[in-house]
Amino acid sequence: MSTAMGRWGSEVERGSLATLRDPVSLGSRHHPNRHDVFLDTVEESFDSMGYKLDNWKIQLATGEGRMMAQFSIRSGDNRFENDDWHLIGAAINSTNSTMSARLLWGDEVFICSNLQFNAEFMIKRKSTRDGLQDFKHMIWDNAERIPQIYNQIGSENNLLYEHDLSSQKEVHDLMCRMAQKNLTTWQSIPHVLEHWNNPEHDEFKDRNGLSFFNAFTSNWRGTNPFDLHNKSKRVRGFILDRHSCSLWPHQG
């Protein structure tokens, strides 16, 4: 069972990955891994470090060459979740040599259904002969950073929440600056402002940086999910930088 995502592919059940054809090597140094084997390796690596992955959401690109799986990262003591957001990961695999296999960690607001998240950390590895084994070791080597990343995201979310954007003039100025820096397009500004002025969730009616960021993620629905972590990280970083400037106007 799948749901349409757009021209790039569809959302699929995890079990359906096992029914796909084996990927074909595109050269002597290209050793692609099956999408299902790749996800099993990611899950087993986290499990061996004491973390449980659940709430899987898998997107398969047209042609089956690229796959992205999104999941929650949980610990036995539930320390990586609260009432507002929880820690998630995304695993991306490519069998057609269009991109390296990668793993991202970030956050997703509970009530937000935009499938957008801010990737605070990423590891990646090309599809070589020992690539999958190396990827497993990279997860092990970096899993100890998960608590640090969780705390960092929480601190940044608090800063966004504290960033007062009750001035419509300031919001319009931010939009223009972001378009000038190619963080958004001039054509998308009216659509982002529509989500800002008429938020779909009560939690984002407060006029602050977190609600402003959500206006962007709401507008990104329907865009290619394989590129979203870069877009969300740049926009989020810009808002945080502007918040710092507002605290010290003489440096802005």
N, C-alpha and C positions, 0 to 999 in steps of 0.2 A: 504494500500500500504506500502510495507516495502523494505528495501535494506539490503542485507546480510552484517553482520559485521564479521562473522567468526564462529568458533565452539561454541562460547558462546551465540550467539543470533542474533538479527536483529534490524534495526531501524524501528520504527513504527510511525503511526500517533497518536496523542493524543486521538482522538475520539475512536480509536480501543480498548483502555484500558477498556472502559465501557462494552465491549462485552466479557471480560474475565470472567471465572467462579469465584465465591466467594472463597477466600482462606480458607483452612481448618486449624483449631487449632491443634498444635502439642503437646499440654499439657495444664494443668490447668492454667499455668501462661503465655501461649502464646496466644496473641490476635492480629492476623495479620490484617492490614488494606488494603483494596483494593488499587491498584495503583492509580486509578482515584480519589478516595476519598482523598488519601494522597496528590496528586498534587493540588486538589481543596483547601485543607486546607492550603497548603503552599502559594498558590496565594492569597487567601483571607486574610491571615495574613499579607503579604506584602502590599496588597491593603489598609488595615486598617491603615497602617503606612505611607501611601502616596507614595508608590512605585508601579511602573507598571512593570510586567514581560511580555516579549515577545520574539520572535525568538526561539520558543520552538524546541528542538531536543531531541527525546525520544528513548532510547535504551532498549530493553527487552531481558533478558537472555533466553536461551533455557530452556524450562520447565516453563517459566513465573514466576519463583520464585523471580527474582530480576529485578528491573527497575531503570534506571538512566535518569533523565530529565535535560537537560542543557538549560539555558535561560539567556537573558539579564536583568539586573536590571537597571531601568531608573527612574529618578526623573522628576518632572514637569519642573524644570529649566535646564534640560539636563547637569547638572554639573558632571555626572559620565561617560562622554565620551569625547573623543578628536579625533584628526586625526589618532592616532597611535593605540589606544586600547580602550576597554570599559570594564566596570565591569560586570561580569557574575556570575551566581550561578549554582549549581548542586544539585538536590534533589535525594537521593537514598532511595529506599524502598525495603524491603525484606519481603516476605510472607512465606518463608520456614525456617526462623530462622537461616540463614547463616550469617547474619550481622545485625547490628542495623540500624534503619532509621537514615539518616543523611542529613545535609544541609551544603554545602560548598560555600564560596565566594572567588572569585579570579579574574583573568584577562585573556583575550584572545586577541591576536593581530588581528586586523580587517582582514588583508589580509592572515592570516594563516588558513588553512582549516584542520588542523591536529586533531581537537577536543581535544586538550591538553590545560590544563590551570594550573596555579599555585594556589593552594588553600591556602590562607592566614588565613582563619578562618573556623572552623568547629564546628557544634553542632550535637549531636547524642542522640538517645533515643531508648531503647528496645521496642519491641511490647508487651506492657502490657495493662491491662484493660484501664488505663487512659493515655496511652502513647501518643496518638495523641493530646489530649488536652494539655498535658505537652509540647509537641513539639511546639504547637502553642504559648504557653506562652514563651518558650525559644526564638522563633523568635522575639516576641515583645520585650523581655528583651535585645536582642542583636542588633536589627536593628539600634539603635542609634550609633553603632560602624561603620556603613557602610561608612560615610564620612572619618573617620580615616583610615579605611582599604584602601579606594581609594587613599588617599594621600600617604600612606605607599607604595603601589604598584607603584605609579608614581615615588616616590623617588628611589625605587630599580631599576625600569626600566632605569632611568637616569644613575644610577651607572653602570648598565650592558652596556649601550650604551657607557659610557666613558672608559670602560675597554679595553685597546688596546691589541688586539691579532693578530697583524700583523706578529709576529714571529711564523713561522711554528714549530720551535723547542719547543716553549712554549706550543703550542696547543698539540703536541704529548706528552709532559710531563704531561699536564693536563689529557689527556686521560688515560695514564698509572696510574696516581694517582687515578683516579676515578674508574678504574677497580680494583685496589688494595683495595679500600674501598667498593667494591661491589655496586657502584653507576651505573655501567654498566658492561657488560661482555666483556671479551677479544675478543670473536667472533663477537660482534657487533661493535667494534671499526672501522673496515674498512667501514662499512655501514654508521656510523655517519660521518666519514671523507669524504665520498662521498657527503653527503648532505652539509657538510661544504665547500668543494672545489667547488661544483657545485650547489649553492643555486637555488631554483626554482623561487624565487621572487627577484626582483631588490633591495627591501628594506633590504634584508639580505646579500647583497654582501659586505657591510662594514665589516671589520675585527674587530669585537668587541664582548663583552660578550653576548649581546642580539642575535646576529647572531649565536653564538656558541650554545646558549640554543636552538635556533630554529632548529639547526641541529639534536639535540636529539629528539625534538618533531616530526620532520619529520620522523625520523627513527622509532618512536613508532607507526606509523600508522598501524592499523591491530592488535594491542595488546589489551588485555582485558581492556575495558574502566573503569571498576569498581575499578581498582587498580592504575590508572594513576595519581591521585592527589598526592599519596605518592611519586611516582617516580619523578614527575616533581618538587615537593617541595624540595626533597633532592638534585637533580641536580642543581637547581637554587640557593639553599642555599650554595652549595659548590663553585659555580662560584663567588657568592658575597663575600664569605670568602676569596677566593684567590685574589679578587680585593682589599680587605682591606689589605692583606699581601703585595701586590705590592706597596701600598701607604707607607707602613712602613716596608721596607725590613729587618730591624734589628729584627723585630718580627716574620718574616716568617720562 
